[in-house]
């Protein structure tokens, strides 16, 4: 499981790459990799909860985000090995 943070580096460029960024997010959900996407508060960027991919696949996917590629955000990928979960999230332990 992965927590990906996307912290703004140059927010002024965000509008011109927003359409591509949103398409990238949609592709992550369509591929079954993204579980949750949300905003870091207050207006600091975004965060993604992801699974169902190797660390290398996640790194490659993150580098394909137009926001990352164009320097709008700085990405950090945290790898989590779930030990205990609510039963609703047991699938993350696989």
Z-matrix of the N, CA and C atoms (Angstrom, degrees):
N
C 1 1.443
C 2 1.520 1 107.67
N 3 1.308 2 116.17 1 149.52
C 4 1.456 3 121.60 2 -174.91
C 5 1.518 4 110.43 3 -134.75
N 6 1.314 5 115.24 4 141.52
C 7 1.454 6 122.39 5 167.06
C 8 1.526 7 105.56 6 -113.44
N 9 1.309 8 115.06 7 122.51
C 10 1.458 9 121.49 8 -178.47
C 11 1.518 10 107.60 9 -113.79
N 12 1.327 11 116.46 10 123.91
C 13 1.462 12 119.29 11 174.22
C 14 1.520 13 108.87 12 -106.58
N 15 1.310 14 114.69 13 140.03
C 16 1.461 15 123.21 14 179.17
C 17 1.527 16 106.67 15 -123.44
N 18 1.320 17 117.05 16 92.95
C 19 1.470 18 121.53 17 -177.02
C 20 1.527 19 109.93 18 -94.76
N 21 1.329 20 114.38 19 134.09
C 22 1.463 21 119.11 20 -177.80
C 23 1.523 22 111.78 21 -56.92
N 24 1.325 23 114.65 22 133.30
C 25 1.456 24 123.07 23 172.61
C 26 1.532 25 109.28 24 -111.06
N 27 1.343 26 116.47 25 -38.81
C 28 1.464 27 122.58 26 178.34
C 29 1.525 28 108.22 27 -146.11
N 30 1.313 29 115.39 28 82.05
C 31 1.467 30 122.40 29 -176.25
C 32 1.524 31 112.44 30 -61.89
N 33 1.318 32 117.76 31 -23.32
C 34 1.471 33 120.16 32 -177.55
C 35 1.526 34 112.19 33 -64.32
N 36 1.349 35 116.95 34 -24.69
C 37 1.469 36 120.50 35 -179.44
C 38 1.531 37 112.56 36 -88.21
N 39 1.330 38 117.85 37 -6.47
C 40 1.466 39 120.96 38 -174.61
C 41 1.531 40 113.48 39 -57.79
N 42 1.331 41 119.74 40 -46.28
C 43 1.469 42 118.43 41 -176.43
C 44 1.526 43 114.01 42 -56.41
N 45 1.325 44 118.45 43 -38.20
C 46 1.464 45 118.88 44 -175.96
C 47 1.533 46 112.97 45 -73.71
N 48 1.343 47 118.07 46 -16.39
C 49 1.464 48 120.91 47 -179.94
C 50 1.533 49 113.17 48 -114.29
N 51 1.351 50 116.64 49 6.20
C 52 1.463 51 121.08 50 -175.30
C 53 1.531 52 112.37 51 -62.48
N 54 1.319 53 118.29 52 -42.01
C 55 1.469 54 121.00 53 -178.76
C 56 1.534 55 110.59 54 -60.97
N 57 1.325 56 117.08 55 -45.41
C 58 1.459 57 120.93 56 178.57
C 59 1.522 58 112.05 57 -66.43
N 60 1.325 59 116.96 58 -38.22
C 61 1.467 60 121.56 59 177.87
C 62 1.524 61 110.12 60 -63.21
N 63 1.339 62 116.78 61 -45.05
C 64 1.465 63 120.28 62 178.98
C 65 1.529 64 111.68 63 -64.37
N 66 1.321 65 117.80 64 -36.96
C 67 1.466 66 121.05 65 176.24
C 68 1.532 67 110.22 66 -65.38
N 69 1.337 68 116.69 67 -38.70
C 70 1.470 69 121.64 68 177.07
C 71 1.523 70 110.64 69 -62.37
N 72 1.332 71 117.20 70 -43.49
C 73 1.467 72 121.04 71 177.23
C 74 1.523 73 109.89 72 -61.60
N 75 1.329 74 117.40 73 -46.76
C 76 1.467 75 120.79 74 179.95
C 77 1.521 76 110.89 75 -57.78
N 78 1.326 77 116.52 76 -42.61
C 79 1.467 78 120.69 77 179.67
C 80 1.537 79 110.41 78 -62.01
N 81 1.323 80 117.27 79 -38.74
C 82 1.466 81 120.71 80 177.57
C 83 1.514 82 112.24 81 -60.79
N 84 1.335 83 117.02 82 -40.85
C 85 1.470 84 120.56 83 176.53
C 86 1.529 85 110.57 84 -70.92
N 87 1.322 86 116.96 85 -44.35
C 88 1.465 87 120.67 86 -179.59
C 89 1.531 88 111.47 87 -60.36
N 90 1.330 89 117.25 88 -33.91
C 91 1.464 90 121.86 89 179.87
C 92 1.527 91 113.01 90 -80.54
N 93 1.336 92 117.47 91 -5.09
C 94 1.458 93 120.87 92 179.79
C 95 1.521 94 113.89 93 76.79
N 96 1.334 95 117.18 94 20.41
C 97 1.463 96 121.78 95 -178.78
C 98 1.528 97 111.28 96 -98.94
N 99 1.313 98 118.61 97 -41.40
C 100 1.459 99 121.54 98 -179.15
C 101 1.527 100 110.09 99 -86.57
N 102 1.321 101 115.35 100 133.62
C 103 1.465 102 122.27 101 177.02
C 104 1.520 103 112.24 102 -104.52
N 105 1.330 104 116.01 103 -31.54
C 106 1.456 105 121.66 104 -175.16
C 107 1.524 106 108.13 105 -156.29
N 108 1.311 107 115.84 106 138.74
C 109 1.462 108 121.99 107 173.50
C 110 1.516 109 106.67 108 -133.49
N 111 1.328 110 116.75 109 134.98
C 112 1.456 111 119.74 110 179.50
C 113 1.515 112 111.53 111 -156.02
N 114 1.319 113 115.02 112 175.78
C 115 1.457 114 121.80 113 -177.87
C 116 1.524 115 111.04 114 -92.72
N 117 1.332 116 115.21 115 141.87
C 118 1.457 117 121.40 116 170.01
C 119 1.522 118 107.26 117 -84.45
N 120 1.290 119 116.73 118 130.64
C 121 1.458 120 121.27 119 -176.76
C 122 1.514 121 110.57 120 -101.13
N 123 1.306 122 117.43 121 149.43
C 124 1.469 123 126.84 122 -6.48
C 125 1.530 124 111.14 123 -88.95
N 126 1.289 125 116.37 124 113.11
C 127 1.463 126 123.78 125 175.54
C 128 1.539 127 113.01 126 49.32
N 129 1.356 128 115.14 127 45.30
C 130 1.461 129 120.73 128 -175.48
C 131 1.521 130 113.24 129 -99.86
N 132 1.333 131 117.18 130 -8.63
C 133 1.459 132 120.93 131 -177.20
C 134 1.513 133 109.65 132 140.67
N 135 1.337 134 115.99 133 -143.20
C 136 1.453 135 119.83 134 -177.42
C 137 1.509 136 111.99 135 -142.57
N 138 1.335 137 115.00 136 169.39
C 139 1.458 138 121.83 137 177.25
C 140 1.516 139 108.92 138 -140.87
N 141 1.323 140 114.99 139 150.04
C 142 1.463 141 122.10 140 -177.74
C 143 1.516 142 108.56 141 -133.98
N 144 1.317 143 116.70 142 136.01
C 145 1.452 144 122.78 143 169.77
C 146 1.520 145 105.74 144 -103.43
N 147 1.334 146 116.29 145 123.53
C 148 1.469 147 121.02 146 -174.29
C 149 1.520 148 110.33 147 -132.89
N 150 1.322 149 115.30 148 158.11
C 151 1.468 150 121.75 149 177.12
C 152 1.527 151 107.88 150 -158.20
N 153 1.331 152 114.73 151 -174.58
C 154 1.464 153 119.40 152 171.77
C 155 1.528 154 112.89 153 67.02
N 156 1.348 155 116.45 154 31.64
C 157 1.465 156 121.12 155 179.08
C 158 1.524 157 108.13 156 -157.50
N 159 1.310 158 116.26 157 158.13
C 160 1.468 159 120.75 158 176.70
C 161 1.530 160 109.34 159 -79.37
N 162 1.326 161 116.84 160 162.37
C 163 1.469 162 118.56 161 175.37
C 164 1.530 163 112.50 162 -56.34
N 165 1.314 164 116.98 163 -38.04
C 166 1.468 165 120.37 164 178.86
C 167 1.534 166 111.24 165 -64.96
N 168 1.321 167 116.34 166 -40.97
C 169 1.468 168 120.12 167 178.13
C 170 1.525 169 110.98 168 -65.15
N 171 1.322 170 116.93 169 -39.54
C 172 1.463 171 120.42 170 178.83
C 173 1.527 172 109.54 171 -65.11
N 174 1.321 173 117.07 172 -45.54
C 175 1.469 174 120.83 173 178.82
C 176 1.528 175 110.52 174 -58.15
N 177 1.316 176 116.92 175 -46.02
C 178 1.470 177 121.28 176 179.87
C 179 1.542 178 109.96 177 -62.56
N 180 1.319 179 116.18 178 -44.45
C 181 1.466 180 120.91 179 -179.61
C 182 1.532 181 110.34 180 -61.60
N 183 1.320 182 116.71 181 -45.31
C 184 1.464 183 120.23 182 -179.38
C 185 1.529 184 110.43 183 -62.00
N 186 1.317 185 117.89 184 -41.15
C 187 1.470 186 120.96 185 -179.94
C 188 1.534 187 111.84 186 -65.43
N 189 1.344 188 117.22 187 -21.52
C 190 1.468 189 121.46 188 178.75
C 191 1.522 190 113.19 189 -81.12
N 192 1.339 191 117.76 190 -11.82
C 193 1.463 192 120.91 191 177.83
C 194 1.531 193 108.15 192 -65.61
N 195 1.333 194 118.24 193 125.00
C 196 1.459 195 119.56 194 178.26
C 197 1.528 196 113.30 195 -56.73
N 198 1.319 197 117.93 196 -32.34
C 199 1.464 198 120.04 197 177.41
C 200 1.527 199 111.00 198 -63.44
N 201 1.309 200 117.50 199 -38.11
C 202 1.465 201 121.35 200 178.49
C 203 1.525 202 109.33 201 -73.64
N 204 1.320 203 116.41 202 -49.17
C 205 1.464 204 121.52 203 -176.71
C 206 1.530 205 112.36 204 -59.91
N 207 1.331 206 116.75 205 -32.60
C 208 1.466 207 120.54 206 -176.13
C 209 1.528 208 113.53 207 -100.15
N 210 1.339 209 117.41 208 6.93
C 211 1.457 210 120.74 209 175.60
C 212 1.517 211 115.38 210 76.55
N 213 1.319 212 117.55 211 17.48
C 214 1.463 213 120.87 212 176.59
C 215 1.528 214 109.62 213 -70.18
N 216 1.346 215 116.16 214 -38.64
C 217 1.463 216 122.11 215 -179.82
C 218 1.524 217 110.13 216 -131.25
N 219 1.332 218 114.57 217 160.36
C 220 1.462 219 122.79 218 168.75
C 221 1.523 220 106.26 219 -106.69
N 222 1.308 221 116.58 220 130.25
C 223 1.462 222 121.01 221 -177.22
C 224 1.521 223 110.97 222 -100.49
N 225 1.318 224 115.03 223 142.70
C 226 1.460 225 122.20 224 170.56
C 227 1.519 226 106.99 225 -130.80
N 228 1.323 227 116.37 226 133.05
C 229 1.464 228 121.85 227 -179.78
C 230 1.524 229 108.01 228 -113.81
N 231 1.317 230 115.82 229 119.73
C 232 1.457 231 122.22 230 175.73
C 233 1.519 232 108.18 231 -104.57
N 234 1.320 233 116.80 232 129.77
C 235 1.462 234 122.17 233 178.57
C 236 1.521 235 107.35 234 -98.76
N 237 1.332 236 116.18 235 126.63
C 238 1.461 237 121.92 236 -179.20
C 239 1.519 238 108.33 237 -120.12
N 240 1.320 239 116.11 238 131.64
C 241 1.466 240 122.06 239 173.03
C 242 1.516 241 107.34 240 -103.62
N 243 1.338 242 117.96 241 96.82
C 244 1.455 243 120.40 242 -176.19
C 245 1.531 244 111.85 243 -59.55
N 246 1.313 245 115.79 244 130.95
C 247 1.457 246 121.33 245 176.61
C 248 1.525 247 111.33 246 -105.60
N 249 1.319 248 115.62 247 -41.09
C 250 1.464 249 121.89 248 178.82
C 251 1.515 250 108.09 249 -132.90
N 252 1.314 251 115.72 250 138.50
C 253 1.460 252 120.44 251 178.17
C 254 1.519 253 109.09 252 -141.37
N 255 1.297 254 115.45 253 161.36
C 256 1.452 255 120.99 254 165.51
C 257 1.529 256 105.82 255 -63.63
N 258 1.307 257 117.86 256 149.66
C 259 1.478 258 119.74 257 -176.94
C 260 1.520 259 112.12 258 -58.18
N 261 1.302 260 118.80 259 -26.80
C 262 1.467 261 121.45 260 178.44
C 263 1.526 262 111.10 261 -66.30
N 264 1.319 263 116.85 262 -21.88
C 265 1.453 264 121.26 263 -176.55
C 266 1.517 265 112.76 264 -108.88
N 267 1.313 266 118.51 265 13.99
C 268 1.464 267 121.45 266 -178.96
C 269 1.527 268 112.56 267 -55.94
N 270 1.321 269 117.86 268 -29.25
C 271 1.471 270 120.05 269 -179.17
C 272 1.526 271 111.60 270 -61.11
N 273 1.335 272 118.00 271 -21.03
C 274 1.459 273 120.49 272 179.35
C 275 1.508 274 113.24 273 -73.44
N 276 1.326 275 117.89 274 -17.36
C 277 1.454 276 121.50 275 -178.69
C 278 1.523 277 112.60 276 -81.37
N 279 1.315 278 117.22 277 -8.50
C 280 1.469 279 120.75 278 -177.77
C 281 1.499 280 112.36 279 -71.98
